[in-house]
């Protein structure tokens, strides 16, 4: 799951200035950013963006699904997000007879809005710097394993305290590589219904060619509505639920914008590698990304072959293909962009300047300069480990991997119930079985065995060719013995 952080970026479009970018934390806007924002044309206050005492922008911005950003645009719970963020939900309702992916979908009334099991939206209630509490008991000289155990214990206690006697959820995330920790207390709504989506000719116009490029030419949007119980609180799907009444929403303006207008982006990205050393960029662009791109090219070739031949398979695998192609294009673009920007050389120059600076200072600072030499040695080993890890994830869990392995994973809760208790409660077992039946049924709805079979045949040999044999899991050698084809 993407790191649950809020990032604010202000952009000044006037030709005389440049975009101001970075990870701006809403809780700290008043202290660090709001004055500069107002100088550039922002007409509101930090309290208008983030507040726990009054309605603010944060109450109209949410995590959509597993990590996208969405915004409330009406007082009746209407939500707008990207077309590609709603793509999986649109696909799940599509059939050959009602191909909403190709033709689009528009509910003409609330009764026609389509429910989406397991789709949620998450609102931030408040956030808090909990660095001192997370690192309580941690000492600089202790072993990493001991440090992680203490941090994990502290985080568990912080989350339990924050959510006690509430229906909220909580997460604690590290910032700046563990130098700062923030608690996020959230409210999760579970009844989210599809309201409208343009046809793919608009919503996915440009396809992979336009993906991760600027300017974009696609009408990349879809509409959903949040439903709540009679108290306006989260509830499982029910026909009796009512449209959610938000604290605030963003009214849609038809006025347009002028050059030089203040613009900002407020949402939930994943994470940033802005501060990694040059060795990290080299590891990704020279070792890891090329192998991942090659593996995903194989996946896409197989999917395209079967999707082009059968309309039913095209619908079944539309969202899966979109997931595979998304990072496939991003990785290619990152390699190209970092090369054009000469990023590795610029990082090396920055590191050299930093090291020179540390050498001119006392021992407290000199030790930080020596870290770069340690980084260089570690990254020589990390590259092959990172490659083995990422390719294994490509096979068993990421988009377009060997899908049938997911079915085996679905049985883990049932196995765990018996392992933890020789005679588990029948009520617990029945509940697990019901969910298992539902999950398996949903899985096979969008499964085509020939696609899975051919992808497995293609990517398993590629995996073995790219990864040192010491990183191959034991099951891989078992598979090699069971089949005649060399993998």
URGIVEN-V771674 format. One record per residue. PSI is psi in whole degrees, -180 to 180 (none if undefined). Layout:
psi=PSI
psi=PSI
This chain:
psi=144
psi=149
psi=129
psi=86
psi=153
psi=133
psi=138
psi=130
psi=126
psi=139
psi=130
psi=118
psi=-13
psi=142
psi=-19
psi=-7
psi=169
psi=163
psi=140
psi=113
psi=160
psi=177
psi=96
psi=119
psi=123
psi=-39
psi=-26
psi=9
psi=-43
psi=-38
psi=-38
psi=-28
psi=-27
psi=-35
psi=-45
psi=-39
psi=-44
psi=-34
psi=-30
psi=2
psi=-1
psi=129
psi=4
psi=-174
psi=170
psi=-34
psi=-27
psi=-24
psi=-50
psi=122
psi=146
psi=-4
psi=-19
psi=164
psi=136
psi=176
psi=-36
psi=-24
psi=-6
psi=0
psi=138
psi=163
psi=125
psi=118
psi=-134
psi=-10
psi=-2
psi=169
psi=143
psi=164
psi=144
psi=132
psi=14
psi=166
psi=11
psi=27
psi=16
psi=133
psi=138
psi=136
psi=-179
psi=152
psi=-41
psi=-22
psi=-34
psi=1
psi=-43
psi=-41
psi=-41
psi=-44
psi=-39
psi=-25
psi=-5
psi=143
psi=174
psi=-38
psi=-37
psi=79
psi=84
psi=-26
psi=-49
psi=-43
psi=-11
psi=171
psi=137
psi=118
psi=128
psi=-7
psi=166
psi=-31
psi=-25
psi=-6
psi=141
psi=125
psi=153
psi=93
psi=137
psi=-3
psi=129
psi=161
psi=144
psi=122
psi=140
psi=123
psi=-48
psi=162
psi=159
psi=139
psi=117
psi=25
psi=-49
psi=-41
psi=-39
psi=-40
psi=8
psi=125
psi=-6
psi=133
psi=147
psi=-32
psi=-5
psi=157
psi=150
psi=-41
psi=-45
psi=-41
psi=-46
psi=-37
psi=-43
psi=-45
psi=-44
psi=-42
psi=-45
psi=-41
psi=-40
psi=-44
psi=-39
psi=-44
psi=-42
psi=-43
psi=-39
psi=-27
psi=2
psi=131
psi=28
psi=170
psi=13
psi=163
psi=164
psi=150
psi=143
psi=126
psi=142
psi=142
psi=153
psi=49
psi=45
psi=8
psi=-14
psi=144
psi=139
psi=139
psi=132
psi=119
psi=124
psi=160
psi=125
psi=122
psi=134
psi=-9
psi=95
psi=122
psi=143
psi=127
psi=-44
psi=152
psi=140
psi=164
psi=157
psi=-25
psi=-22
psi=-53
psi=-30
psi=24
psi=131
psi=-22
psi=-142
psi=-24
psi=-41
psi=-18
psi=135
psi=22
psi=161
psi=135
psi=152
psi=149
psi=2
psi=149
psi=73
psi=76
psi=157
psi=160
psi=138
psi=167
psi=137
psi=137
psi=149
psi=172
psi=-172
psi=-18
psi=10
psi=26
psi=163
psi=143
psi=153
psi=161
psi=135
psi=139
psi=-22
psi=-6
psi=155
psi=154
psi=136
psi=137
psi=102
psi=162
psi=-35
psi=166
psi=169
psi=110
psi=143
psi=126
psi=140
psi=10
psi=-25
psi=-173
psi=161
psi=155
psi=132
psi=-9
psi=144
psi=134
psi=142
psi=155
psi=130
psi=113
psi=-160
psi=92
psi=-171
psi=-84
psi=175
psi=141
psi=32
psi=-30
psi=13
psi=154
psi=172
psi=-31
psi=-32
psi=-45
psi=-42
psi=-41
psi=-46
psi=-50
psi=-24
psi=-27
psi=-57
psi=-54
psi=-45
psi=-40
psi=-40
psi=-41
psi=-43
psi=-42
psi=-41
psi=-28
psi=-42
psi=-46
psi=-46
psi=-38
psi=-42
psi=-48
psi=-46
psi=-39
psi=-49
psi=-34
psi=-36
psi=-23
psi=-18
psi=117
psi=-35
psi=-41
psi=-34
psi=-42
psi=-43
psi=-39
psi=9
psi=-50
psi=-36
psi=-44
psi=-41
psi=-40
psi=-39
psi=-45
psi=-23
psi=-57
psi=-30
psi=-46
psi=-39
psi=-46
psi=-42
psi=-43
psi=-37
psi=-43
psi=-48
psi=-46
psi=-44
psi=-32
psi=-45
psi=-40
psi=-4
psi=44
psi=-39
psi=-46
psi=-39
psi=-39
psi=-42
psi=-40
psi=-41
psi=-43
psi=-39
psi=-43
psi=-40
psi=-43
psi=-41
psi=-41
psi=-44
psi=-36
psi=-23
psi=-7
psi=-177
psi=-177
psi=-31
psi=-38
psi=-30
psi=-33
psi=-29
psi=-33
psi=-36
psi=-19
psi=-32
psi=-38
psi=-38
psi=-41
psi=-46
psi=-42
psi=-43
psi=-39
psi=-23
psi=-31
psi=-35
psi=-32
psi=-50
psi=-31
psi=-45
psi=-41
psi=-46
psi=-42
psi=-50
psi=-39
psi=-36
psi=-42
psi=-35
psi=-31
psi=-42
psi=-18
psi=-26
psi=174
psi=129
psi=11
psi=-173
psi=104
psi=-36
psi=-22
psi=-27
psi=-32
psi=-43
psi=-40
psi=-27
psi=-22
psi=-4
psi=-46
psi=-36
psi=-43
psi=-44
psi=-35
psi=-38
psi=-33
psi=-35
psi=-20
psi=118
psi=-30
psi=74
psi=157
psi=135
psi=-33
psi=-40
psi=-43
psi=-43
psi=-39
psi=-43
psi=-41
psi=-40
psi=-43
psi=-38
psi=-44
psi=-43
psi=-47
psi=-42
psi=-41
psi=-43
psi=-38
psi=-51
psi=-17
psi=-36
psi=41
psi=134
psi=109
psi=-41
psi=-35
psi=-49
psi=-43
psi=-47
psi=-37
psi=-43
psi=-43
psi=-33
psi=-44
psi=-24
psi=-46
psi=-37
psi=-40
psi=-48
psi=-33
psi=-27
psi=-22
psi=139
psi=140
psi=-27
psi=-17
psi=-4
psi=129
psi=157
psi=-37
psi=-27
psi=-42
psi=-33
psi=-43
psi=-42
psi=-37
psi=-29
psi=-25
psi=156
psi=-32
psi=138
psi=127
psi=none
